[in-house]
């Protein structure tokens, strides 16, 4: 009876230690891509005037943190985009929004399904970045 309890305990410990190693994504990137990993840009009139709307997403040293560069009518604004750690290397994507001057910034899940995260739009001639959905990752 005592041997079986110890045996079950050892099996339990072994299973737990194996589960912790699964899906280990490094917090720091070894190499940073200097090109945007996602881009959505549309021209607003004459291209010579650099009037455009959209966004570009760039990698940073941190695996789940990105630089979000937003464009509107000759102005440029920067923000940080934090992607949740869902157990895979993040893949950021940008899709057209419902309005002409809008786009949806998100990421691909483990089944390559686009998950909406932020909405970039224009309201009262100002850029607006709105959180569409919040994501939480459990330890299981």
C-alpha positions in Angstrom: 0.0 0.0 0.0 2.8 2.4 0.9 4.7 1.6 -2.3 1.7 2.3 -4.5 1.2 5.8 -3.0 4.9 6.7 -3.6 4.6 5.3 -7.1 1.6 7.4 -7.9 3.2 10.5 -6.4 6.3 10.0 -8.7 4.1 9.6 -11.7 2.2 12.8 -10.8 5.4 14.8 -10.4 6.8 13.5 -13.7 3.6 14.5 -15.5 3.6 17.9 -14.0 7.2 18.6 -14.9 6.6 17.5 -18.5 3.6 19.8 -18.8 5.6 22.8 -17.7 8.1 22.4 -20.5 5.3 22.3 -23.2 4.7 25.5 -25.2 7.8 27.4 -23.8 8.1 30.5 -25.9 11.1 32.6 -25.1 10.3 36.1 -23.8 13.1 37.7 -25.7 13.6 37.5 -29.5 17.0 36.4 -30.7 16.6 38.3 -34.0 14.4 41.3 -34.6 12.8 41.7 -38.1 13.4 45.3 -39.2 10.6 45.1 -41.7 6.9 45.4 -40.6 5.3 42.1 -39.8 1.9 43.4 -40.7 0.8 46.4 -42.8 -2.4 48.0 -43.8 -2.1 51.3 -45.7 -4.5 53.2 -48.0 -3.7 56.4 -49.8 -5.9 59.4 -49.1 -5.7 61.5 -52.3 -2.4 62.5 -53.9 0.4 60.1 -53.0 3.0 62.9 -53.3 1.4 64.6 -50.2 2.0 61.4 -48.1 -1.6 61.4 -47.0 -2.4 57.9 -46.0 -4.3 56.0 -43.4 -3.3 52.7 -41.7 -0.8 50.9 -39.6 2.4 49.0 -39.6 3.4 46.6 -36.8 7.1 46.0 -36.0 8.8 43.5 -33.8 10.6 44.6 -30.6 13.1 42.7 -28.5 10.2 41.3 -26.4 8.4 38.4 -28.2 4.9 39.4 -27.3 5.3 43.2 -27.5 5.2 45.1 -30.8 5.6 48.7 -32.0 2.4 49.9 -33.6 3.0 52.8 -36.1 -0.3 54.5 -37.1 -0.7 56.9 -40.0 -3.4 59.5 -40.8 -3.3 62.4 -43.1 0.4 63.1 -42.9 0.8 62.4 -39.2 2.4 59.5 -37.5 1.7 58.1 -34.0 3.3 55.2 -32.2 1.8 52.9 -29.6 2.6 49.5 -28.1 0.7 46.4 -29.0 0.9 43.5 -26.5 -0.2 40.2 -27.9 -1.2 37.4 -25.5 1.0 34.3 -25.1 -1.3 31.6 -26.3 1.5 29.0 -26.5 2.7 29.7 -30.0 4.9 32.3 -31.6 2.7 35.3 -32.3 1.5 36.2 -35.8 0.1 39.7 -36.0 -2.3 40.5 -38.8 -4.3 43.5 -40.0 -7.6 43.5 -41.9 -9.7 46.2 -43.4 -12.5 47.5 -41.1 -16.1 48.2 -41.9 -15.5 51.9 -42.5 -13.3 53.2 -45.2 -10.8 54.7 -42.7 -10.6 51.8 -40.3 -8.7 48.6 -39.8 -8.7 45.7 -37.3 -5.4 44.7 -35.8 -5.3 41.1 -34.4 -3.4 37.9 -34.3 -3.7 34.3 -35.5 -4.5 31.7 -32.9 -3.1 28.1 -32.9 -5.6 27.1 -35.7 -4.6 30.2 -37.8 -8.0 31.9 -37.1 -7.9 35.7 -37.0 -8.6 37.0 -33.5 -9.7 40.7 -33.5 -7.9 42.8 -30.9 -7.8 46.5 -31.7 -9.7 48.8 -34.0 -7.9 51.7 -35.6 -10.3 54.3 -37.0 -10.8 58.0 -37.5 -13.4 60.0 -35.6 -13.7 63.8 -35.7 -10.6 64.0 -37.8 -8.5 62.2 -35.1 -7.0 58.7 -35.0 -8.7 56.4 -32.5 -7.3 53.1 -31.2 -10.0 51.0 -29.5 -9.7 47.7 -27.8 -12.3 45.3 -29.3 -11.6 42.2 -27.2 -9.5 41.3 -24.3 -7.7 38.0 -24.0 -6.6 36.1 -21.0 -4.4 33.0 -20.9 -4.9 30.5 -18.1 -2.1 28.4 -16.6 -3.7 25.1 -17.7 
